[in-house]
Amino acid sequence: MRVVPGAVLGWDMGAAMALARALGIDTLIAAELLPEIEAVMVRKLNEQMEGRRDG
C-alpha cells in the first residue's frame, strides 16, 4: 500500500498479484478485478482517515 502523510494512494499491485497467485486465484481474473477493488478500498480508507482527523 502506498501511503503519504494523511492519505492512501494505492496498493502494491505486484504484491497483490503475488498473493492472488499464492492463493491459487487466476491471475487474469485478479488483474481484471483488483483495480476496481483497489479504487473502492483507497476511497474508503481515505474517508476513514479524514473522519478520524475531523472527529
C-alpha atoms as a printed R data frame, in Angstrom:
   type eleno elety resid chain resno       x       y       z
1  ATOM     1    CA   MET     A     1   0.000   0.000   0.000
2  ATOM     2    CA   ARG     A     2   1.345   3.426  -0.912
3  ATOM     3    CA   VAL     A     3   0.693   5.984   1.807
4  ATOM     4    CA   VAL     A     4   1.620   9.635   2.006
5  ATOM     5    CA   PRO     A     5   1.068  11.714   5.132
6  ATOM     6    CA   GLY     A     6  -2.687  11.764   5.566
7  ATOM     7    CA   ALA     A     7  -3.714   9.701   2.521
8  ATOM     8    CA   VAL     A     8  -3.566   6.271   0.905
9  ATOM     9    CA   LEU     A     9  -2.572   6.426  -2.776
10 ATOM    10    CA   GLY     A    10  -2.937   2.811  -3.816
11 ATOM    11    CA   TRP     A    11  -1.944  -0.796  -3.430
12 ATOM    12    CA   ASP     A    12   1.271  -2.524  -4.409
13 ATOM    13    CA   MET     A    13  -0.223  -4.409  -7.352
14 ATOM    14    CA   GLY     A    14   2.833  -6.651  -7.706
15 ATOM    15    CA   ALA     A    15   2.301  -7.853  -4.154
16 ATOM    16    CA   ALA     A    16  -1.448  -8.187  -4.726
17 ATOM    17    CA   MET     A    17  -0.851 -10.323  -7.810
18 ATOM    18    CA   ALA     A    18   1.704 -12.451  -5.963
19 ATOM    19    CA   LEU     A    19  -0.853 -13.008  -3.191
20 ATOM    20    CA   ALA     A    20  -3.516 -13.958  -5.756
21 ATOM    21    CA   ARG     A    21  -1.093 -16.411  -7.376
22 ATOM    22    CA   ALA     A    22  -0.190 -17.902  -3.964
23 ATOM    23    CA   LEU     A    23  -3.881 -18.337  -3.168
24 ATOM    24    CA   GLY     A    24  -4.463 -20.110  -6.471
25 ATOM    25    CA   ILE     A    25  -6.579 -17.312  -7.949
26 ATOM    26    CA   ASP     A    26  -6.396 -16.991 -11.724
27 ATOM    27    CA   THR     A    27  -4.093 -14.021 -12.319
28 ATOM    28    CA   LEU     A    28  -6.061 -12.848 -15.367
29 ATOM    29    CA   ILE     A    29  -9.179 -12.583 -13.233
30 ATOM    30    CA   ALA     A    30  -7.224 -10.865 -10.465
31 ATOM    31    CA   ALA     A    31  -5.774  -8.379 -12.965
32 ATOM    32    CA   GLU     A    32  -9.312  -7.524 -14.110
33 ATOM    33    CA   LEU     A    33 -10.844  -7.206 -10.639
34 ATOM    34    CA   LEU     A    34  -8.094  -5.745  -8.446
35 ATOM    35    CA   PRO     A    35  -8.058  -2.208  -9.915
36 ATOM    36    CA   GLU     A    36 -11.791  -1.813  -9.213
37 ATOM    37    CA   ILE     A    37 -11.435  -3.222  -5.706
38 ATOM    38    CA   GLU     A    38  -8.394  -1.023  -5.081
39 ATOM    39    CA   ALA     A    39 -10.271   2.137  -6.094
40 ATOM    40    CA   VAL     A    40 -13.090   1.445  -3.624
41 ATOM    41    CA   MET     A    41 -10.745   0.479  -0.790
42 ATOM    42    CA   VAL     A    42  -8.488   3.509  -1.265
43 ATOM    43    CA   ARG     A    43 -11.513   5.824  -1.282
44 ATOM    44    CA   LYS     A    44 -12.963   4.216   1.872
45 ATOM    45    CA   LEU     A    45  -9.636   4.212   3.730
46 ATOM    46    CA   ASN     A    46  -9.122   7.888   2.943
47 ATOM    47    CA   GLU     A    47 -12.679   8.678   4.102
48 ATOM    48    CA   GLN     A    48 -11.984   6.879   7.390
49 ATOM    49    CA   MET     A    49  -8.687   8.690   7.852
50 ATOM    50    CA   GLU     A    50 -10.376  12.030   7.147
51 ATOM    51    CA   GLY     A    51 -13.106  11.221   9.679
52 ATOM    52    CA   ARG     A    52 -10.530  10.491  12.372
53 ATOM    53    CA   ARG     A    53  -8.800  13.805  11.683
54 ATOM    54    CA   ASP     A    54 -12.055  15.755  11.871
55 ATOM    55    CA   GLY     A    55 -13.587  13.785  14.740
